[in-house]
Amino acid sequence: MKGLNLSVFGYFFEGLVQYFAEPVGRIFGPDDDNYPNIGVQPFDGDAYAETVEIL
């Protein structure tokens, strides 16, 4: 086992941890929604008056 390079396992383990840590951080992290607080908008259109026949 002379010349066994263990740094390859370090890179693999580091990449594996990062692969799982980033999605977990996005799920449990703060929201990044930048939507305006406009509330509910009233409907000011006309309802569809005709019936739709489904075959």
mmCIF entry with sequence, helices, sheets and N, C-alpha, C, O atoms, coordinates in Angstrom:
data_MODEL
# 
_entry.id   MODEL 
# 
_entity.id                         1 
_entity.type                       polymer 
_entity.pdbx_number_of_molecules   1 
# 
_entity_poly.entity_id                      1 
_entity_poly.type                           'polypeptide(L)' 
_entity_poly.nstd_linkage                   no 
_entity_poly.nstd_monomer                   no 
_entity_poly.pdbx_seq_one_letter_code       MKGLNLSVFGYFFEGLVQYFAEPVGRIFGPDDDNYPNIGVQPFDGDAYAETVEIL 
_entity_poly.pdbx_seq_one_letter_code_can   MKGLNLSVFGYFFEGLVQYFAEPVGRIFGPDDDNYPNIGVQPFDGDAYAETVEIL 
_entity_poly.pdbx_strand_id                 A 
# 
loop_
_entity_poly_seq.entity_id 
_entity_poly_seq.num 
_entity_poly_seq.mon_id 
_entity_poly_seq.hetero 
1 1  MET n 
1 2  LYS n 
1 3  GLY n 
1 4  LEU n 
1 5  ASN n 
1 6  LEU n 
1 7  SER n 
1 8  VAL n 
1 9  PHE n 
1 10 GLY n 
1 11 TYR n 
1 12 PHE n 
1 13 PHE n 
1 14 GLU n 
1 15 GLY n 
1 16 LEU n 
1 17 VAL n 
1 18 GLN n 
1 19 TYR n 
1 20 PHE n 
1 21 ALA n 
1 22 GLU n 
1 23 PRO n 
1 24 VAL n 
1 25 GLY n 
1 26 ARG n 
1 27 ILE n 
1 28 PHE n 
1 29 GLY n 
1 30 PRO n 
1 31 ASP n 
1 32 ASP n 
1 33 ASP n 
1 34 ASN n 
1 35 TYR n 
1 36 PRO n 
1 37 ASN n 
1 38 ILE n 
1 39 GLY n 
1 40 VAL n 
1 41 GLN n 
1 42 PRO n 
1 43 PHE n 
1 44 ASP n 
1 45 GLY n 
1 46 ASP n 
1 47 ALA n 
1 48 TYR n 
1 49 ALA n 
1 50 GLU n 
1 51 THR n 
1 52 VAL n 
1 53 GLU n 
1 54 ILE n 
1 55 LEU n 
# 
_struct_asym.id          A 
_struct_asym.entity_id   1 
# 
_struct_conf.conf_type_id            HELX_P 
_struct_conf.id                      HELX_P1 
_struct_conf.pdbx_PDB_helix_id       AA1 
_struct_conf.beg_label_comp_id       SER 
_struct_conf.beg_label_asym_id       A 
_struct_conf.beg_label_seq_id        7 
_struct_conf.pdbx_beg_PDB_ins_code   ? 
_struct_conf.end_label_comp_id       PHE 
_struct_conf.end_label_asym_id       A 
_struct_conf.end_label_seq_id        28 
_struct_conf.pdbx_end_PDB_ins_code   ? 
_struct_conf.beg_auth_comp_id        SER 
_struct_conf.beg_auth_asym_id        A 
_struct_conf.beg_auth_seq_id         7 
_struct_conf.end_auth_comp_id        PHE 
_struct_conf.end_auth_asym_id        A 
_struct_conf.end_auth_seq_id         28 
_struct_conf.pdbx_PDB_helix_class    1 
_struct_conf.details                 ? 
_struct_conf.pdbx_PDB_helix_length   22 
# 
_struct_conf_type.id          HELX_P 
_struct_conf_type.criteria    ? 
_struct_conf_type.reference   ? 
# 
loop_
_atom_site.group_PDB 
_atom_site.id 
_atom_site.type_symbol 
_atom_site.label_atom_id 
_atom_site.label_alt_id 
_atom_site.label_comp_id 
_atom_site.label_asym_id 
_atom_site.label_entity_id 
_atom_site.label_seq_id 
_atom_site.pdbx_PDB_ins_code 
_atom_site.Cartn_x 
_atom_site.Cartn_y 
_atom_site.Cartn_z 
_atom_site.occupancy 
_atom_site.B_iso_or_equiv 
_atom_site.pdbx_formal_charge 
_atom_site.auth_seq_id 
_atom_site.auth_comp_id 
_atom_site.auth_asym_id 
_atom_site.auth_atom_id 
_atom_site.pdbx_PDB_model_num 
ATOM 1   N N  . MET A 1 1  ? 0.826   -1.191 0.000   1.00 0.00 ? 1  MET A N  1 
ATOM 2   C CA . MET A 1 1  ? 0.000   0.000  0.000   1.00 0.00 ? 1  MET A CA 1 
ATOM 3   C C  . MET A 1 1  ? 0.866   1.249  0.000   1.00 0.00 ? 1  MET A C  1 
ATOM 4   O O  . MET A 1 1  ? 0.406   2.337  0.344   1.00 0.00 ? 1  MET A O  1 
ATOM 5   N N  . LYS A 1 2  ? 2.089   1.087  -0.378  1.00 0.00 ? 2  LYS A N  1 
ATOM 6   C CA . LYS A 1 2  ? 2.960   2.235  -0.471  1.00 0.00 ? 2  LYS A CA 1 
ATOM 7   C C  . LYS A 1 2  ? 2.546   3.082  -1.672  1.00 0.00 ? 2  LYS A C  1 
ATOM 8   O O  . LYS A 1 2  ? 2.338   2.559  -2.767  1.00 0.00 ? 2  LYS A O  1 
ATOM 9   N N  . GLY A 1 3  ? 2.430   4.371  -1.462  1.00 0.00 ? 3  GLY A N  1 
ATOM 10  C CA . GLY A 1 3  ? 2.048   5.261  -2.540  1.00 0.00 ? 3  GLY A CA 1 
ATOM 11  C C  . GLY A 1 3  ? 0.545   5.449  -2.675  1.00 0.00 ? 3  GLY A C  1 
ATOM 12  O O  . GLY A 1 3  ? 0.086   6.037  -3.654  1.00 0.00 ? 3  GLY A O  1 
ATOM 13  N N  . LEU A 1 4  ? -0.234  4.960  -1.705  1.00 0.00 ? 4  LEU A N  1 
ATOM 14  C CA . LEU A 1 4  ? -1.684  5.139  -1.753  1.00 0.00 ? 4  LEU A CA 1 
ATOM 15  C C  . LEU A 1 4  ? -2.006  6.595  -1.463  1.00 0.00 ? 4  LEU A C  1 
ATOM 16  O O  . LEU A 1 4  ? -1.617  7.122  -0.421  1.00 0.00 ? 4  LEU A O  1 
ATOM 17  N N  . ASN A 1 5  ? -2.694  7.232  -2.353  1.00 0.00 ? 5  ASN A N  1 
ATOM 18  C CA . ASN A 1 5  ? -2.998  8.648  -2.215  1.00 0.00 ? 5  ASN A CA 1 
ATOM 19  C C  . ASN A 1 5  ? -4.381  8.797  -1.589  1.00 0.00 ? 5  ASN A C  1 
ATOM 20  O O  . ASN A 1 5  ? -5.390  8.563  -2.253  1.00 0.00 ? 5  ASN A O  1 
ATOM 21  N N  . LEU A 1 6  ? -4.433  9.184  -0.321  1.00 0.00 ? 6  LEU A N  1 
ATOM 22  C CA . LEU A 1 6  ? -5.707  9.315  0.382   1.00 0.00 ? 6  LEU A CA 1 
ATOM 23  C C  . LEU A 1 6  ? -6.401  10.642 0.116   1.00 0.00 ? 6  LEU A C  1 
ATOM 24  O O  . LEU A 1 6  ? -7.545  10.826 0.530   1.00 0.00 ? 6  LEU A O  1 
ATOM 25  N N  . SER A 1 7  ? -5.742  11.564 -0.559  1.00 0.00 ? 7  SER A N  1 
ATOM 26  C CA . SER A 1 7  ? -6.378  12.851 -0.833  1.00 0.00 ? 7  SER A CA 1 
ATOM 27  C C  . SER A 1 7  ? -7.536  12.706 -1.813  1.00 0.00 ? 7  SER A C  1 
ATOM 28  O O  . SER A 1 7  ? -8.433  13.548 -1.837  1.00 0.00 ? 7  SER A O  1 
ATOM 29  N N  . VAL A 1 8  ? -7.527  11.653 -2.618  1.00 0.00 ? 8  VAL A N  1 
ATOM 30  C CA . VAL A 1 8  ? -8.624  11.404 -3.543  1.00 0.00 ? 8  VAL A CA 1 
ATOM 31  C C  . VAL A 1 8  ? -9.910  11.154 -2.768  1.00 0.00 ? 8  VAL A C  1 
ATOM 32  O O  . VAL A 1 8  ? -10.977 11.625 -3.162  1.00 0.00 ? 8  VAL A O  1 
ATOM 33  N N  . PHE A 1 9  ? -9.812  10.415 -1.665  1.00 0.00 ? 9  PHE A N  1 
ATOM 34  C CA . PHE A 1 9  ? -10.981 10.169 -0.834  1.00 0.00 ? 9  PHE A CA 1 
ATOM 35  C C  . PHE A 1 9  ? -11.476 11.457 -0.188  1.00 0.00 ? 9  PHE A C  1 
ATOM 36  O O  . PHE A 1 9  ? -12.680 11.630 0.000   1.00 0.00 ? 9  PHE A O  1 
ATOM 37  N N  . GLY A 1 10 ? -10.572 12.352 0.150   1.00 0.00 ? 10 GLY A N  1 
ATOM 38  C CA . GLY A 1 10 ? -10.955 13.646 0.720   1.00 0.00 ? 10 GLY A CA 1 
ATOM 39  C C  . GLY A 1 10 ? -11.752 14.472 -0.263  1.00 0.00 ? 10 GLY A C  1 
ATOM 40  O O  . GLY A 1 10 ? -12.755 15.085 0.103   1.00 0.00 ? 10 GLY A O  1 
ATOM 41  N N  . TYR A 1 11 ? -11.313 14.494 -1.513  1.00 0.00 ? 11 TYR A N  1 
ATOM 42  C CA . TYR A 1 11 ? -12.040 15.243 -2.537  1.00 0.00 ? 11 TYR A CA 1 
ATOM 43  C C  . TYR A 1 11 ? -13.414 14.631 -2.782  1.00 0.00 ? 11 TYR A C  1 
ATOM 44  O O  . TYR A 1 11 ? -14.403 15.346 -2.944  1.00 0.00 ? 11 TYR A O  1 
ATOM 45  N N  . PHE A 1 12 ? -13.466 13.308 -2.809  1.00 0.00 ? 12 PHE A N  1 
ATOM 46  C CA . PHE A 1 12 ? -14.736 12.623 -3.018  1.00 0.00 ? 12 PHE A CA 1 
ATOM 47  C C  . PHE A 1 12 ? -15.688 12.910 -1.872  1.00 0.00 ? 12 PHE A C  1 
ATOM 48  O O  . PHE A 1 12 ? -16.854 13.234 -2.097  1.00 0.00 ? 12 PHE A O  1 
ATOM 49  N N  . PHE A 1 13 ? -15.200 12.795 -0.645  1.00 0.00 ? 13 PHE A N  1 
ATOM 50  C CA . PHE A 1 13 ? -16.040 13.030 0.527   1.00 0.00 ? 13 PHE A CA 1 
ATOM 51  C C  . PHE A 1 13 ? -16.497 14.482 0.578   1.00 0.00 ? 13 PHE A C  1 
ATOM 52  O O  . PHE A 1 13 ? -17.651 14.755 0.908   1.00 0.00 ? 13 PHE A O  1 
ATOM 53  N N  . GLU A 1 14 ? -15.612 15.411 0.258   1.00 0.00 ? 14 GLU A N  1 
ATOM 54  C CA . GLU A 1 14 ? -15.970 16.832 0.248   1.00 0.00 ? 14 GLU A CA 1 
ATOM 55  C C  . GLU A 1 14 ? -17.059 17.113 -0.787  1.00 0.00 ? 14 GLU A C  1 
ATOM 56  O O  . GLU A 1 14 ? -17.997 17.860 -0.508  1.00 0.00 ? 14 GLU A O  1 
ATOM 57  N N  . GLY A 1 15 ? -16.946 16.532 -1.965  1.00 0.00 ? 15 GLY A N  1 
ATOM 58  C CA . GLY A 1 15 ? -17.956 16.710 -3.000  1.00 0.00 ? 15 GLY A CA 1 
ATOM 59  C C  . GLY A 1 15 ? -19.280 16.079 -2.621  1.00 0.00 ? 15 GLY A C  1 
ATOM 60  O O  . GLY A 1 15 ? -20.343 16.619 -2.925  1.00 0.00 ? 15 GLY A O  1 
ATOM 61  N N  . LEU A 1 16 ? -19.215 14.930 -1.954  1.00 0.00 ? 16 LEU A N  1 
ATOM 62  C CA . LEU A 1 16 ? -20.435 14.250 -1.534  1.00 0.00 ? 16 LEU A CA 1 
ATOM 63  C C  . LEU A 1 16 ? -21.171 15.057 -0.471  1.00 0.00 ? 16 LEU A C  1 
ATOM 64  O O  . LEU A 1 16 ? -22.395 15.175 -0.518  1.00 0.00 ? 16 LEU A O  1 
ATOM 65  N N  . VAL A 1 17 ? -20.442 15.605 0.473   1.00 0.00 ? 17 VAL A N  1 
ATOM 66  C CA . VAL A 1 17 ? -21.058 16.432 1.516   1.00 0.00 ? 17 VAL A CA 1 
ATOM 67  C C  . VAL A 1 17 ? -21.672 17.682 0.898   1.00 0.00 ? 17 VAL A C  1 
ATOM 68  O O  . VAL A 1 17 ? -22.777 18.074 1.272   1.00 0.00 ? 17 VAL A O  1 
ATOM 69  N N  . GLN A 1 18 ? -20.978 18.308 -0.038  1.00 0.00 ? 18 GLN A N  1 
ATOM 70  C CA . GLN A 1 18 ? -21.504 19.509 -0.685  1.00 0.00 ? 18 GLN A CA 1 
ATOM 71  C C  . GLN A 1 18 ? -22.742 19.169 -1.512  1.00 0.00 ? 18 GLN A C  1 
ATOM 72  O O  . GLN A 1 18 ? -23.672 19.971 -1.587  1.00 0.00 ? 18 GLN A O  1 
ATOM 73  N N  . TYR A 1 19 ? -22.763 17.995 -2.131  1.00 0.00 ? 19 TYR A N  1 
ATOM 74  C CA . TYR A 1 19 ? -23.903 17.566 -2.952  1.00 0.00 ? 19 TYR A CA 1 
ATOM 75  C C  . TYR A 1 19 ? -25.174 17.485 -2.118  1.00 0.00 ? 19 TYR A C  1 
ATOM 76  O O  . TYR A 1 19 ? -26.251 17.834 -2.602  1.00 0.00 ? 19 TYR A O  1 
ATOM 77  N N  . PHE A 1 20 ? -25.069 17.032 -0.877  1.00 0.00 ? 20 PHE A N  1 
ATOM 78  C CA . PHE A 1 20 ? -26.240 16.914 -0.017  1.00 0.00 ? 20 PHE A CA 1 
ATOM 79  C C  . PHE A 1 20 ? -26.484 18.163 0.821   1.00 0.00 ? 20 PHE A C  1 
ATOM 80  O O  . PHE A 1 20 ? -27.628 18.430 1.187   1.00 0.00 ? 20 PHE A O  1 
ATOM 81  N N  . ALA A 1 21 ? -25.459 18.928 1.134   1.00 0.00 ? 21 ALA A N  1 
ATOM 82  C CA . ALA A 1 21 ? -25.606 20.088 2.008   1.00 0.00 ? 21 ALA A CA 1 
ATOM 83  C C  . ALA A 1 21 ? -26.309 21.248 1.311   1.00 0.00 ? 21 ALA A C  1 
ATOM 84  O O  . ALA A 1 21 ? -27.083 21.963 1.947   1.00 0.00 ? 21 ALA A O  1 
ATOM 85  N N  . GLU A 1 22 ? -26.064 21.446 0.045   1.00 0.00 ? 22 GLU A N  1 
ATOM 86  C CA . GLU A 1 22 ? -26.680 22.576 -0.656  1.00 0.00 ? 22 GLU A CA 1 
ATOM 87  C C  . GLU A 1 22 ? -28.200 22.448 -0.744  1.00 0.00 ? 22 GLU A C  1 
ATOM 88  O O  . GLU A 1 22 ? -28.882 23.426 -0.436  1.00 0.00 ? 22 GLU A O  1 
ATOM 89  N N  . PRO A 1 23 ? -28.774 21.322 -1.137  1.00 0.00 ? 23 PRO A N  1 
ATOM 90  C CA . PRO A 1 23 ? -30.243 21.221 -1.150  1.00 0.00 ? 23 PRO A CA 1 
ATOM 91  C C  . PRO A 1 23 ? -30.858 21.320 0.244   1.00 0.00 ? 23 PRO A C  1 
ATOM 92  O O  . PRO A 1 23 ? -31.918 21.922 0.414   1.00 0.00 ? 23 PRO A O  1 
ATOM 93  N N  . VAL A 1 24 ? -30.198 20.731 1.239   1.00 0.00 ? 24 VAL A N  1 
ATOM 94  C CA . VAL A 1 24 ? -30.722 20.818 2.600   1.00 0.00 ? 24 VAL A CA 1 
ATOM 95  C C  . VAL A 1 24 ? -30.711 22.262 3.065   1.00 0.00 ? 24 VAL A C  1 
ATOM 96  O O  . VAL A 1 24 ? -31.647 22.705 3.731   1.00 0.00 ? 24 VAL A O  1 
ATOM 97  N N  . GLY A 1 25 ? -29.675 22.992 2.727   1.00 0.00 ? 25 GLY A N  1 
ATOM 98  C CA . GLY A 1 25 ? -29.614 24.415 3.075   1.00 0.00 ? 25 GLY A CA 1 
ATOM 99  C C  . GLY A 1 25 ? -30.696 25.226 2.383   1.00 0.00 ? 25 GLY A C  1 
ATOM 100 O O  . GLY A 1 25 ? -31.235 26.163 2.971   1.00 0.00 ? 25 GLY A O  1 
ATOM 101 N N  . ARG A 1 26 ? -31.022 24.882 1.148   1.00 0.00 ? 26 ARG A N  1 
ATOM 102 C CA . ARG A 1 26 ? -32.094 25.595 0.442   1.00 0.00 ? 26 ARG A CA 1 
ATOM 103 C C  . ARG A 1 26 ? -33.454 25.280 1.037   1.00 0.00 ? 26 ARG A C  1 
ATOM 104 O O  . ARG A 1 26 ? -34.315 26.156 1.115   1.00 0.00 ? 26 ARG A O  1 
ATOM 105 N N  . ILE A 1 27 ? -33.658 24.026 1.462   1.00 0.00 ? 27 ILE A N  1 
ATOM 106 C CA . ILE A 1 27 ? -34.954 23.634 2.016   1.00 0.00 ? 27 ILE A CA 1 
ATOM 107 C C  . ILE A 1 27 ? -35.186 24.291 3.365   1.00 0.00 ? 27 ILE A C  1 
ATOM 108 O O  . ILE A 1 27 ? -36.265 24.824 3.621   1.00 0.00 ? 27 ILE A O  1 
ATOM 109 N N  . PHE A 1 28 ? -34.184 24.256 4.224   1.00 0.00 ? 28 PHE A N  1 
ATOM 110 C CA . PHE A 1 28 ? -34.358 24.747 5.584   1.00 0.00 ? 28 PHE A CA 1 
ATOM 111 C C  . PHE A 1 28 ? -33.837 26.159 5.791   1.00 0.00 ? 28 PHE A C  1 
ATOM 112 O O  . PHE A 1 28 ? -33.880 26.664 6.912   1.00 0.00 ? 28 PHE A O  1 
ATOM 113 N N  . GLY A 1 29 ? -33.350 26.804 4.753   1.00 0.00 ? 29 GLY A N  1 
ATOM 114 C CA . GLY A 1 29 ? -32.830 28.164 4.858   1.00 0.00 ? 29 GLY A CA 1 
ATOM 115 C C  . GLY A 1 29 ? -33.947 29.191 4.758   1.00 0.00 ? 29 GLY A C  1 
ATOM 116 O O  . GLY A 1 29 ? -35.112 28.837 4.579   1.00 0.00 ? 29 GLY A O  1 
ATOM 117 N N  . PRO A 1 30 ? -33.585 30.468 4.876   1.00 0.00 ? 30 PRO A N  1 
ATOM 118 C CA . PRO A 1 30 ? -34.602 31.522 4.764   1.00 0.00 ? 30 PRO A CA 1 
ATOM 119 C C  . PRO A 1 30 ? -35.150 31.612 3.341   1.00 0.00 ? 30 PRO A C  1 
ATOM 120 O O  . PRO A 1 30 ? -34.482 31.251 2.372   1.00 0.00 ? 30 PRO A O  1 
ATOM 121 N N  . ASP A 1 31 ? -36.371 32.097 3.245   1.00 0.00 ? 31 ASP A N  1 
ATOM 122 C CA . ASP A 1 31 ? -37.011 32.247 1.936   1.00 0.00 ? 31 ASP A CA 1 
ATOM 123 C C  . ASP A 1 31 ? -36.315 33.334 1.131   1.00 0.00 ? 31 ASP A C  1 
ATOM 124 O O  . ASP A 1 31 ? -35.844 34.329 1.682   1.00 0.00 ? 31 ASP A O  1 
ATOM 125 N N  . ASP A 1 32 ? -36.259 33.129 -0.171  1.00 0.00 ? 32 ASP A N  1 
ATOM 126 C CA . ASP A 1 32 ? -35.704 34.151 -1.055  1.00 0.00 ? 32 ASP A CA 1 
ATOM 127 C C  . ASP A 1 32 ? -36.767 34.650 -2.028  1.00 0.00 ? 32 ASP A C  1 
ATOM 128 O O  . ASP A 1 32 ? -36.460 35.055 -3.149  1.00 0.00 ? 32 ASP A O  1 
ATOM 129 N N  . ASP A 1 33 ? -38.017 34.615 -1.585  1.00 0.00 ? 33 ASP A N  1 
ATOM 130 C CA . ASP A 1 33 ? -39.113 35.118 -2.403  1.00 0.00 ? 33 ASP A CA 1 
ATOM 131 C C  . ASP A 1 33 ? -39.127 36.639 -2.343  1.00 0.00 ? 33 ASP A C  1 
ATOM 132 O O  . ASP A 1 33 ? -39.141 37.222 -1.259  1.00 0.00 ? 33 ASP A O  1 
ATOM 133 N N  . ASN A 1 34 ? -39.122 37.266 -3.480  1.00 0.00 ? 34 ASN A N  1 
ATOM 134 C CA . ASN A 1 34 ? -39.151 38.726 -3.549  1.00 0.00 ? 34 ASN A CA 1 
ATOM 135 C C  . ASN A 1 34 ? -40.433 39.197 -4.222  1.00 0.00 ? 34 ASN A C  1 
ATOM 136 O O  . ASN A 1 34 ? -40.415 40.111 -5.046  1.00 0.00 ? 34 ASN A O  1 
ATOM 137 N N  . TYR A 1 35 ? -41.543 38.564 -3.861  1.00 0.00 ? 35 TYR A N  1 
ATOM 138 C CA . TYR A 1 35 ? -42.814 38.933 -4.455  1.00 0.00 ? 35 TYR A CA 1 
ATOM 139 C C  . TYR A 1 35 ? -43.387 40.139 -3.715  1.00 0.00 ? 35 TYR A C  1 
ATOM 140 O O  . TYR A 1 35 ? -43.227 40.233 -2.498  1.00 0.00 ? 35 TYR A O  1 
ATOM 141 N N  . PRO A 1 36 ? -44.048 41.062 -4.410  1.00 0.00 ? 36 PRO A N  1 
ATOM 142 C CA . PRO A 1 36 ? -44.648 42.210 -3.721  1.00 0.00 ? 36 PRO A CA 1 
ATOM 143 C C  . PRO A 1 36 ? -45.852 41.794 -2.886  1.00 0.00 ? 36 PRO A C  1 
ATOM 144 O O  . PRO A 1 36 ? -46.566 40.863 -3.258  1.00 0.00 ? 36 PRO A O  1 
ATOM 145 N N  . ASN A 1 37 ? -46.085 42.460 -1.776  1.00 0.00 ? 37 ASN A N  1 
ATOM 146 C CA . ASN A 1 37 ? -47.230 42.188 -0.914  1.00 0.00 ? 37 ASN A CA 1 
ATOM 147 C C  . ASN A 1 37 ? -48.428 42.980 -1.431  1.00 0.00 ? 37 ASN A C  1 
ATOM 148 O O  . ASN A 1 37 ? -48.690 44.094 -0.978  1.00 0.00 ? 37 ASN A O  1 
ATOM 149 N N  . ILE A 1 38 ? -49.156 42.391 -2.391  1.00 0.00 ? 38 ILE A N  1 
ATOM 150 C CA . ILE A 1 38 ? -50.263 43.120 -3.010  1.00 0.00 ? 38 ILE A CA 1 
ATOM 151 C C  . ILE A 1 38 ? -51.615 42.628 -2.537  1.00 0.00 ? 38 ILE A C  1 
ATOM 152 O O  . ILE A 1 38 ? -52.621 43.307 -2.746  1.00 0.00 ? 38 ILE A O  1 
ATOM 153 N N  . GLY A 1 39 ? -51.666 41.473 -1.910  1.00 0.00 ? 39 GLY A N  1 
ATOM 154 C CA . GLY A 1 39 ? -52.935 40.958 -1.419  1.00 0.00 ? 39 GLY A CA 1 
ATOM 155 C C  . GLY A 1 39 ? -53.766 40.309 -2.513  1.00 0.00 ? 39 GLY A C  1 
ATOM 156 O O  . GLY A 1 39 ? -53.284 40.058 -3.618  1.00 0.00 ? 39 GLY A O  1 
ATOM 157 N N  . VAL A 1 40 ? -55.016 40.044 -2.185  1.00 0.00 ? 40 VAL A N  1 
ATOM 158 C CA . VAL A 1 40 ? -55.936 39.397 -3.115  1.00 0.00 ? 40 VAL A CA 1 
ATOM 159 C C  . VAL A 1 40 ? -56.505 40.441 -4.062  1.00 0.00 ? 40 VAL A C  1 
ATOM 160 O O  . VAL A 1 40 ? -56.914 41.523 -3.640  1.00 0.00 ? 40 VAL A O  1 
ATOM 161 N N  . GLN A 1 41 ? -56.525 40.105 -5.341  1.00 0.00 ? 41 GLN A N  1 
ATOM 162 C CA . GLN A 1 41 ? -57.056 41.019 -6.338  1.00 0.00 ? 41 GLN A CA 1 
ATOM 163 C C  . GLN A 1 41 ? -58.490 40.621 -6.662  1.00 0.00 ? 41 GLN A C  1 
ATOM 164 O O  . GLN A 1 41 ? -58.765 39.439 -6.868  1.00 0.00 ? 41 GLN A O  1 
ATOM 165 N N  . PRO A 1 42 ? -59.412 41.585 -6.713  1.00 0.00 ? 42 PRO A N  1 
ATOM 166 C CA . PRO A 1 42 ? -60.801 41.256 -7.040  1.00 0.00 ? 42 PRO A CA 1 
ATOM 167 C C  . PRO A 1 42 ? -60.940 40.881 -8.516  1.00 0.00 ? 42 PRO A C  1 
ATOM 168 O O  . PRO A 1 42 ? -60.195 41.361 -9.370  1.00 0.00 ? 42 PRO A O  1 
ATOM 169 N N  . PHE A 1 43 ? -61.899 40.025 -8.785  1.00 0.00 ? 43 PHE A N  1 
ATOM 170 C CA . PHE A 1 43 ? -62.180 39.623 -10.160 1.00 0.00 ? 43 PHE A CA 1 
ATOM 171 C C  . PHE A 1 43 ? -63.084 40.672 -10.788 1.00 0.00 ? 43 PHE A C  1 
ATOM 172 O O  . PHE A 1 43 ? -64.189 40.916 -10.302 1.00 0.00 ? 43 PHE A O  1 
ATOM 173 N N  . ASP A 1 44 ? -62.623 41.289 -11.859 1.00 0.00 ? 44 ASP A N  1 
ATOM 174 C CA . ASP A 1 44 ? -63.439 42.326 -12.500 1.00 0.00 ? 44 ASP A CA 1 
ATOM 175 C C  . ASP A 1 44 ? -63.693 41.987 -13.968 1.00 0.00 ? 44 ASP A C  1 
ATOM 176 O O  . ASP A 1 44 ? -63.743 42.877 -14.817 1.00 0.00 ? 44 ASP A O  1 
ATOM 177 N N  . GLY A 1 45 ? -63.850 40.704 -14.256 1.00 0.00 ? 45 GLY A N  1 
ATOM 178 C CA . GLY A 1 45 ? -64.161 40.261 -15.612 1.00 0.00 ? 45 GLY A CA 1 
ATOM 179 C C  . GLY A 1 45 ? -65.545 39.676 -15.667 1.00 0.00 ? 45 GLY A C  1 
ATOM 180 O O  . GLY A 1 45 ? -66.269 39.686 -14.672 1.00 0.00 ? 45 GLY A O  1 
ATOM 181 N N  . ASP A 1 46 ? -65.919 39.169 -16.810 1.00 0.00 ? 46 ASP A N  1 
ATOM 182 C CA . ASP A 1 46 ? -67.229 38.548 -16.997 1.00 0.00 ? 46 ASP A CA 1 
ATOM 183 C C  . ASP A 1 46 ? -67.088 37.032 -16.878 1.00 0.00 ? 46 ASP A C  1 
ATOM 184 O O  . ASP A 1 46 ? -66.132 36.448 -17.387 1.00 0.00 ? 46 ASP A O  1 
ATOM 185 N N  . ALA A 1 47 ? -68.030 36.413 -16.214 1.00 0.00 ? 47 ALA A N  1 
ATOM 186 C CA . ALA A 1 47 ? -68.031 34.958 -16.094 1.00 0.00 ? 47 ALA A CA 1 
ATOM 187 C C  . ALA A 1 47 ? -68.392 34.340 -17.430 1.00 0.00 ? 47 ALA A C  1 
ATOM 188 O O  . ALA A 1 47 ? -69.108 34.949 -18.224 1.00 0.00 ? 47 ALA A O  1 
ATOM 189 N N  . TYR A 1 48 ? -67.906 33.146 -17.681 1.00 0.00 ? 48 TYR A N  1 
ATOM 190 C CA . TYR A 1 48 ? -68.211 32.444 -18.920 1.00 0.00 ? 48 TYR A CA 1 
ATOM 191 C C  . TYR A 1 48 ? -69.648 31.970 -18.860 1.00 0.00 ? 48 TYR A C  1 
ATOM 192 O O  . TYR A 1 48 ? -69.997 31.156 -18.005 1.00 0.00 ? 48 TYR A O  1 
ATOM 193 N N  . ALA A 1 49 ? -70.491 32.470 -19.762 1.00 0.00 ? 49 ALA A N  1 
ATOM 194 C CA . ALA A 1 49 ? -71.931 32.235 -19.697 1.00 0.00 ? 49 ALA A CA 1 
ATOM 195 C C  . ALA A 1 49 ? -72.343 30.909 -20.342 1.00 0.00 ? 49 ALA A C  1 
ATOM 196 O O  . ALA A 1 49 ? -73.335 30.319 -19.915 1.00 0.00 ? 49 ALA A O  1 
ATOM 197 N N  . GLU A 1 50 ? -71.636 30.432 -21.326 1.00 0.00 ? 50 GLU A N  1 
ATOM 198 C CA . GLU A 1 50 ? -72.038 29.214 -22.013 1.00 0.00 ? 50 GLU A CA 1 
ATOM 199 C C  . GLU A 1 50 ? -71.549 27.977 -21.269 1.00 0.00 ? 50 GLU A C  1 
ATOM 200 O O  . GLU A 1 50 ? -70.550 28.009 -20.551 1.00 0.00 ? 50 GLU A O  1 
ATOM 201 N N  . THR A 1 51 ? -72.281 26.894 -21.462 1.00 0.00 ? 51 THR A N  1 
ATOM 202 C CA . THR A 1 51 ? -71.869 25.642 -20.840 1.00 0.00 ? 51 THR A CA 1 
ATOM 203 C C  . THR A 1 51 ? -70.900 24.910 -21.741 1.00 0.00 ? 51 THR A C  1 
ATOM 204 O O  . THR A 1 51 ? -70.934 25.082 -22.959 1.00 0.00 ? 51 THR A O  1 
ATOM 205 N N  . VAL A 1 52 ? -70.057 24.116 -21.172 1.00 0.00 ? 52 VAL A N  1 
ATOM 206 C CA . VAL A 1 52 ? -69.085 23.345 -21.919 1.00 0.00 ? 52 VAL A CA 1 
ATOM 207 C C  . VAL A 1 52 ? -69.502 21.889 -21.858 1.00 0.00 ? 52 VAL A C  1 
ATOM 208 O O  . VAL A 1 52 ? -69.700 21.340 -20.774 1.00 0.00 ? 52 VAL A O  1 
ATOM 209 N N  . GLU A 1 53 ? -69.635 21.263 -23.018 1.00 0.00 ? 53 GLU A N  1 
ATOM 210 C CA . GLU A 1 53 ? -70.063 19.878 -23.074 1.00 0.00 ? 53 GLU A CA 1 
ATOM 211 C C  . GLU A 1 53 ? -68.822 18.992 -23.125 1.00 0.00 ? 53 GLU A C  1 
ATOM 212 O O  . GLU A 1 53 ? -67.965 19.148 -23.995 1.00 0.00 ? 53 GLU A O  1 
ATOM 213 N N  . ILE A 1 54 ? -68.741 18.060 -22.176 1.00 0.00 ? 54 ILE A N  1 
ATOM 214 C CA . ILE A 1 54 ? -67.600 17.150 -22.111 1.00 0.00 ? 54 ILE A CA 1 
ATOM 215 C C  . ILE A 1 54 ? -68.043 15.805 -22.661 1.00 0.00 ? 54 ILE A C  1 
ATOM 216 O O  . ILE A 1 54 ? -69.037 15.234 -22.212 1.00 0.00 ? 54 ILE A O  1 
ATOM 217 N N  . LEU A 1 55 ? -67.300 15.310 -23.630 1.00 0.00 ? 55 LEU A N  1 
ATOM 218 C CA . LEU A 1 55 ? -67.657 14.030 -24.271 1.00 0.00 ? 55 LEU A CA 1 
ATOM 219 C C  . LEU A 1 55 ? -67.133 12.877 -23.513 1.00 0.00 ? 55 LEU A C  1 
ATOM 220 O O  . LEU A 1 55 ? -67.341 11.731 -23.911 1.00 0.00 ? 55 LEU A O  1 
# 
